[in-house]
Each structure stands twice: as structure tokens, then as C-alpha cells.
């Protein structure tokens, strides 16, 4: 399910990037610059959607939001380099939006892995969330202590 949410957020942000790319390119901006500006703008929307949609189950009330945003920006910088490099390589052979799609595709795996393992990683805590809500702290029955101090299945 997370991969579907990641893909939906990515498609939404790509639409934003492509719109900015076409608008700037239409006004005379060089393609790689127009693509980079579109990418950076869409990345800010991506952070918000990633926080509240893709990785919402990993949001904690006390998580340092600024640190997470800065980590996301570092991921964006690496992804932008990959995206812009691929765009520049294929722009001579493909229309602008197709070249941008190639750049986005090249950076998508990198972004997913960095988000999963670094930016929105699961924090080790004494209280885990087991239900669909951040407020659900009930442990599964197998995790509850049984009558002899072992698992409930004892």
C-alpha cells in the first residue's frame, strides 16, 4: 500500500514539475534550468504529501519536523542531480515532459529508499503504534504477557 501512496504522491508532484517546466521553457528558460526549478518546487509539495500521506504512520508528535525537512532536502539535492543529469542526457532525443519523466524515474528508487531508511525511518521507541491510528497503542494478544509471565499463548 505504501508503494501505491508513494507512486500517487510522485505522480502528483511530477504533474507540478511538468507544468512549471513547460511554463518556464515556454517563456524562454533553458530546459535543464526549467526542469530543476520545477523539480525543486514540486519537492516541497512532495515533502508535505510524504509526511501526511505516504509515511503518515511514521509521524510522531515529538519528531523534529525541521530535521526531517532538512533530511528530505538532502535527499532532494541528490535526486535533483540524478534527475537533471538524466534530463540533460535524454532531452536531445525526447520531448521535454518525456525527458523530465525519465529523470524522475531515475531518481524515484533513490528517493523511496532514502525516505524509507533515513528521512521517515521508524524510530525505536518504548511505545509502538499497532492500529491504523497514531493513538492506538494496544498490543496484539500474542505480545501480552500470559498467566505464567510468558506470551499470552502459554
C-alpha positions as a Markdown table, in Angstrom:
| # | Residue | x | y | z |
|---|---|---|---|---|
| 1 | Unk | 0.0 | 0.0 | 0.0 |
| 2 | Unk | 2.9 | 2.4 | 0.8 |
| 3 | Unk | 4.3 | 1.9 | -2.7 |
| 4 | Unk | 0.9 | 2.9 | -4.2 |
| 5 | Unk | 0.8 | 6.0 | -2.0 |
| 6 | Unk | 4.4 | 6.8 | -2.9 |
| 7 | Unk | 3.5 | 6.5 | -6.6 |
| 8 | Unk | 0.4 | 8.7 | -6.3 |
| 9 | Unk | 2.4 | 11.4 | -4.5 |
| 10 | Unk | 5.1 | 11.1 | -7.1 |
| 11 | Unk | 2.7 | 11.4 | -10.0 |
| 12 | Unk | 1.1 | 14.5 | -8.4 |
| 13 | Unk | 4.4 | 16.1 | -7.9 |
| 14 | Unk | 5.5 | 15.2 | -11.4 |
| 15 | Unk | 2.4 | 17.0 | -12.7 |
| 16 | Unk | 3.5 | 20.1 | -10.8 |
| 17 | Unk | 7.1 | 19.8 | -12.1 |
| 18 | Unk | 6.0 | 19.3 | -15.7 |
| 19 | Unk | 3.6 | 22.3 | -15.5 |
| 20 | Unk | 6.4 | 24.5 | -14.2 |
| 21 | Unk | 8.9 | 23.1 | -16.8 |
| 22 | Unk | 6.5 | 23.8 | -19.7 |
| 23 | Unk | 5.7 | 27.3 | -18.4 |
| 24 | Unk | 9.3 | 28.3 | -17.9 |
| 25 | Unk | 10.5 | 26.7 | -21.1 |
| 26 | Unk | 7.7 | 28.4 | -23.0 |
| 27 | Unk | 8.9 | 31.7 | -21.6 |
| 28 | Unk | 12.5 | 31.1 | -23.0 |
| 29 | Unk | 14.2 | 29.5 | -20.0 |
| 30 | Unk | 16.8 | 26.8 | -20.8 |
| 31 | Unk | 15.3 | 23.3 | -20.4 |
| 32 | Unk | 17.6 | 22.0 | -17.7 |
| 33 | Unk | 17.1 | 25.1 | -15.6 |
| 34 | Unk | 13.3 | 25.0 | -16.1 |
| 35 | Unk | 13.3 | 21.3 | -15.1 |
| 36 | Unk | 15.4 | 22.0 | -12.0 |
| 37 | Unk | 13.1 | 24.8 | -10.9 |
| 38 | Unk | 10.0 | 22.7 | -11.4 |
| 39 | Unk | 11.7 | 19.8 | -9.5 |
| 40 | Unk | 12.6 | 22.0 | -6.5 |
| 41 | Unk | 9.1 | 23.5 | -6.3 |
| 42 | Unk | 7.4 | 20.1 | -6.6 |
| 43 | Unk | 9.8 | 18.7 | -3.9 |
| 44 | Unk | 8.3 | 21.0 | -1.3 |
| 45 | Unk | 4.9 | 19.7 | -2.1 |
| 46 | Unk | 6.3 | 16.2 | -2.1 |
| 47 | Unk | 7.7 | 16.7 | 1.5 |
| 48 | Unk | 4.2 | 17.7 | 2.7 |
| 49 | Unk | 2.4 | 14.8 | 0.9 |
| 50 | Unk | 5.1 | 12.3 | 2.0 |
| 51 | Unk | 4.7 | 13.4 | 5.6 |
| 52 | Unk | 0.9 | 13.3 | 5.7 |
| 53 | Unk | 0.1 | 10.6 | 3.1 |
| 54 | Unk | 3.0 | 8.2 | 2.2 |
| 55 | Unk | 4.7 | 8.0 | 5.6 |
| 56 | Unk | 1.9 | 9.2 | 7.9 |
| 57 | Unk | 2.1 | 6.1 | 10.1 |
| 58 | Unk | 5.7 | 7.1 | 10.9 |
| 59 | Unk | 4.8 | 10.6 | 12.1 |
| 60 | Unk | 5.2 | 11.1 | 15.8 |
| 61 | Unk | 4.1 | 14.2 | 17.7 |
| 62 | Unk | 7.6 | 14.8 | 19.1 |
| 63 | Unk | 9.6 | 14.2 | 15.9 |
| 64 | Unk | 11.8 | 17.1 | 15.0 |
| 65 | Unk | 10.0 | 18.4 | 11.9 |
| 66 | Unk | 12.9 | 20.7 | 10.9 |
| 67 | Unk | 15.4 | 17.9 | 11.0 |
| 68 | Unk | 13.1 | 15.7 | 8.9 |
| 69 | Unk | 12.6 | 18.5 | 6.4 |
| 70 | Unk | 16.4 | 19.1 | 6.1 |
| 71 | Unk | 17.0 | 15.3 | 5.6 |
| 72 | Unk | 14.4 | 15.4 | 2.9 |
| 73 | Unk | 16.1 | 18.4 | 1.3 |
| 74 | Unk | 19.4 | 16.5 | 1.3 |
| 75 | Unk | 17.7 | 13.6 | -0.5 |
| 76 | Unk | 16.2 | 16.1 | -2.9 |
| 77 | Unk | 19.6 | 17.5 | -3.7 |
| 78 | Unk | 21.0 | 14.1 | -4.6 |
| 79 | Unk | 17.8 | 13.3 | -6.5 |
| 80 | Unk | 18.0 | 16.6 | -8.4 |
| 81 | Unk | 21.5 | 15.9 | -9.5 |
| 82 | Unk | 20.3 | 12.5 | -10.8 |
| 83 | Unk | 17.1 | 14.0 | -12.3 |
| 84 | Unk | 18.9 | 16.9 | -14.1 |
| 85 | Unk | 21.7 | 14.6 | -15.4 |
| 86 | Unk | 19.3 | 12.2 | -16.9 |
| 87 | Unk | 17.1 | 15.0 | -18.3 |
| 88 | Unk | 20.2 | 16.7 | -19.9 |
| 89 | Unk | 21.2 | 13.3 | -21.5 |
| 90 | Unk | 17.9 | 12.4 | -23.0 |
| 91 | Unk | 16.4 | 15.9 | -23.8 |
| 92 | Unk | 18.1 | 15.9 | -27.2 |
| 93 | Unk | 16.1 | 12.7 | -28.1 |
| 94 | Unk | 12.8 | 13.2 | -26.2 |
| 95 | Unk | 10.2 | 15.9 | -25.8 |
| 96 | Unk | 10.6 | 18.0 | -22.6 |
| 97 | Unk | 8.0 | 16.2 | -20.5 |
| 98 | Unk | 9.2 | 12.7 | -21.5 |
| 99 | Unk | 12.8 | 13.8 | -20.7 |
| 100 | Unk | 11.6 | 15.0 | -17.3 |
| 101 | Unk | 9.7 | 11.7 | -16.8 |
| 102 | Unk | 13.0 | 9.9 | -17.5 |
| 103 | Unk | 14.8 | 12.0 | -14.9 |
| 104 | Unk | 12.0 | 11.5 | -12.3 |
| 105 | Unk | 12.0 | 7.7 | -12.9 |
| 106 | Unk | 15.8 | 7.6 | -12.4 |
| 107 | Unk | 15.5 | 9.3 | -9.0 |
| 108 | Unk | 12.4 | 7.5 | -7.8 |
| 109 | Unk | 14.1 | 4.4 | -6.4 |
| 110 | Unk | 16.7 | 6.5 | -4.7 |
| 111 | Unk | 14.1 | 8.8 | -3.1 |
| 112 | Unk | 12.0 | 5.9 | -1.9 |
| 113 | Unk | 14.9 | 4.1 | -0.3 |
| 114 | Unk | 16.2 | 7.3 | 1.3 |
| 115 | Unk | 12.8 | 8.2 | 2.6 |
| 116 | Unk | 12.1 | 4.7 | 4.0 |
| 117 | Unk | 15.5 | 4.3 | 5.7 |
| 118 | Unk | 16.6 | 7.8 | 6.5 |
| 119 | Unk | 14.0 | 10.6 | 6.4 |
| 120 | Unk | 10.9 | 8.8 | 7.6 |
| 121 | Unk | 12.5 | 5.8 | 9.2 |
| 122 | Unk | 10.7 | 4.1 | 12.0 |
| 123 | Unk | 12.0 | 5.4 | 15.3 |
| 124 | Unk | 12.8 | 2.8 | 18.0 |
| 125 | Unk | 10.5 | 3.6 | 20.9 |
| 126 | Unk | 9.1 | 2.1 | 24.0 |
| 127 | Unk | 5.5 | 2.6 | 22.7 |
| 128 | Unk | 4.7 | 1.3 | 19.3 |
| 129 | Unk | 1.5 | 2.0 | 17.4 |
| 130 | Unk | -0.3 | -1.2 | 16.4 |
| 131 | Unk | -3.5 | 0.1 | 14.8 |
| 132 | Unk | -4.4 | 2.4 | 12.0 |
| 133 | Unk | -4.2 | 5.4 | 14.3 |
| 134 | Unk | -1.2 | 7.0 | 16.0 |
| 135 | Unk | -3.4 | 6.9 | 19.1 |
| 136 | Unk | -3.8 | 3.0 | 19.1 |
| 137 | Unk | -1.2 | 1.6 | 21.5 |
| 138 | Unk | -2.9 | -1.7 | 22.1 |
| 139 | Unk | -0.5 | -4.6 | 21.7 |
| 140 | Unk | -1.6 | -7.7 | 19.7 |
| 141 | Unk | -2.8 | -10.6 | 22.0 |
| 142 | Unk | 0.4 | -12.6 | 21.3 |
| 143 | Unk | 2.5 | -9.8 | 22.7 |
| 144 | Unk | 0.6 | -9.5 | 26.0 |
| 145 | Unk | 2.1 | -11.5 | 29.0 |
| 146 | Unk | 0.3 | -14.7 | 29.8 |
| 147 | Unk | -0.6 | -16.1 | 33.2 |
| 148 | Unk | 2.9 | -17.6 | 33.7 |
| 149 | Unk | 4.8 | -14.5 | 32.7 |
| 150 | Unk | 5.4 | -15.7 | 29.1 |
| 151 | Unk | 3.5 | -14.9 | 25.9 |
| 152 | Unk | -0.3 | -15.0 | 26.0 |
| 153 | Unk | -0.3 | -18.3 | 24.1 |
| 154 | Unk | 1.2 | -20.0 | 27.2 |
